[in-house]
Amino acid sequence: MKTTAFIVAALVGLVMVTPATAQSRDIDLKAADGVTLRATYSSPGRSGPGMLLIHQCNMDRTSWSGVSAALVEAGVHVLTMDLRGFGDSGGEGMSAGFPQLMQKSPADVDMALAYLVAQSGVDGSRVGVGGASCGAMLTADLATRNNAVKTLMLLSGPPSAAAIKHIADTPELAFFGAAAEDDRVIAGVAGVIKGAADGSKHPRSMTKVFGGTEHGLPMFEANPGFEPELLDWLTTQLTSN
């Protein structure tokens, strides 16, 4: 009996000292107009920075699965969300037209960021946001509304004039932008993103302009070294502050 009790006690002690492991869960976020938005929250199981990722408007939140997994492994809490009408989220999405989607989505991404920052273990002083295409446009403007955002990543989505000014006026905001020179969806987006990076006063802000026509995440496949480079920049920026 004493031997059994000792073994049980040892096992309990082992469980108690085992470090927390990464975990992921799907959640529902309720928009102000009643629409239910589906998101995935992934935690590294320890305290660390947070990153919100918003997909481009021909994909959904699962498009970020590889990037999200790598960030979580590096100790970053990640939230990905389906915009209304995409993936598992309710709402009309693009069926009501792109302008209406972009009009309703800012409040949705604000809500998503608030959820992320409120999670246990998320360091609110080290928060990043990013997206591709329309997701980049939304997160660029999100950064102008939330001074907690210290890292901004835009893929093939032109920041607004207000976002460009915010990047220039906020030296503590690190900016990473990338686009293809002959982007087939948004002509001239590479020049807009490069201009935004050139105006940044953060020493680690940078731009990548690729040859080709790829828009958003397809740049990863067309440029094999790009995704590892982006992940290295994000993890270094988020975890070193």
N, C-alpha and C positions, 0 to 999 in steps of 0.2 A: 504494500500500500504506500509506504514511504517513497519507494522508487517511482511508482506511478505518479504520486503527487509531485515529486521533483521534476519529472519529465513534463508534466502539465504546466508547472510553474515556469520551466525554462522556455517552453513553447510560447506561453503568454508573454514572457519577457521579450522573446524574439519578435513577436508581432508588434509589441509596443515600440520597439526601436527601429522597425522597418520604415524607411522614409516613404512619404506619401507618393503615390504614382500619378502619372498624367491621366486625366479623365475627360470625356467629352459627353455632352448631352444636348439634345434638341429642345428648344424652348419656344413658346409662343409669346409674342409681344403684341399688345393691343394698342392700335393707333387711336388717335383722338376721335376719328370718325367711325370707330368700331371695327375697322378692318383688322384681321388677325394676320400678323407677319411671322413667318417661321425663321428661326435663327439657330445656329449651332454655337454653343459656348464650349471652348476647350481650355482646360486648365493644366499647367505643368505639375500641379500638386504642391506648389511652394510659392512663396511671395515673389512677385516680379512685375515687370511692366505689362501694359495692355496694348493690343493692336486690333482695330476695327477694319475689316476688309469688305468692300462692296463690289459686287460683280458688274461686268459689262452687260449691256442690254440685249445680248443674244446668248446669254449663259445664265447660270444661277449660282447659288452659294457654293455648290460642290466643286466649282471650277477652281476654288482656292484650296482644295484639300491638301495638295502637296506642299504649298507654301505654309499653310496653317500648321501642318504636322512638323515641319522643320522649325518653325518659330516656337512651338510648344516645347519641342525637344531642347531648345536653347533657353527655356525658362520664361517664355512670353505667354501671357493669357491672351487668347484670340477669340473674337466674335465675328462670325460671318452671318450675313442675313440675306434672305431673298427679298428683293424689292417687290412691291405690290404687283400682283399679276404674274410673277415669275416663280418657278420652282413650286414650293409648297405654300406660298403666301396667297392670301385672298386679295381681292381688289381687281380693278380692270386692267392694270398694266398698260401696255402699249395700245390696247384696243381703243382707248379713249384719246390716243394721240400722244406723241412724245412730249409736247409742251405741258400737257396736264400731268403726266407722270413726273416731270421735273418740278412741277409746282407743288405736288403733294408729297414728294419724297424727302425734302429737307427735314420736316418734322419727324419723319420716320427714322432717318439716320441719327438725328439728335437723340431720339429715344433709345436707339441701339447703343450709342456711346454712353449714355447715362446708365444703362443696364450694366455694361461692361465695367465701368469705373466703380459701380456699387458692389461688385463681387468681392468676396473675402480673398485677401491676398493680392489684389490688384493695386499696384503702386500708382496712385493718381498723379504723381509728379513725373511719371515716365509713360506718357500715352502717345500712341501713334495712330494715324488713320491713313487709309489708302484705298485705291480702287483702279479699275480699268474702264476706259471710255466714259459712259455716263456715270459709272461709279466713281471715277476720278473727278469728274466735274462736281459731283455731290460732296465728296469728301474734301475737296479743295475749299468749297464754300463753308463746310462744317468747321474747318480750322479757323475761319475768320470769326465764327460765333463762339468759339471755345478756346480760351487761352491756355487750357490744360494740355492742348495738343502741342507736342514738341517735335514730332516727326511726321512728315507728310510725303506720301509716295503716290505718284500719278503715272499711269500707263495709258498713253494714247488718248487722254482726255484733256482738252484745253481748260486751264483755270480761267475763271472770270476776271474781269478787270479788278474787282474788289479783292479777289484771292491773290492776284499778282501783287497788288499794293501791300496786302498783309504779309506776304512772303518777304517783300523788300523792307517793310517796316518792323519786322520781328526777327532780330538777329539770333534769338534763341531757338528759332524754328529751323530744323534741318530738312532740306528738300531734296528728294530724288525724283527725277522725271525721265521718262523714256518714250520714244515714238519712232516709227519708221519714216524715213525721208519721203517716201511716196505713199503714205497711208491712203488706202483705198476708200476709207469711210469718211474721214475728216481731213480735207485738204489743208495743208499748212500747219497741222497740229504740232509737228516737230519744232517748227520755228517759235511757236507760242510757248511751248514748254521750255525750250532752251532760253528764251528771253526771261522767263520767270526765274530759272536757276541762276542766270547771269546777274539778276537783280538781288539775289539773296546775299545776306551778309554772314551767314553761317559758314564756317570754314570747311564743313564736310558736305555742303550741298553740291550736287552734281547732276549732269544730264548724260544720257546715252541716246545717240541718234544712229539708227541702223539703216543700211540700204535695204530696199525691199518695199513691200506694200502691206505687210501684216499689221493688224489692228488689235491692240490689247494683248491678251495672253498668248496668242499664236506666235508672238515674238520670241517666246521661250524656245519653241521647237525650231524656229528658223535660225536662232542664234544660240547654240548649245551652251556657251559659257555664261549667258546672261542671267539665267535664274540663280545659279550659285553666287554670282557677283551681287545680285540684288539681295539675296538672303544674307550674305555676309555684311552688306551695308546696313540692312535693317537690324540684324541682331547686334551688331557692334553699336549702332546708334541707340537702340532701345535699352540695351543692358549696361552701357558704360556711363550713362548720365547719373 
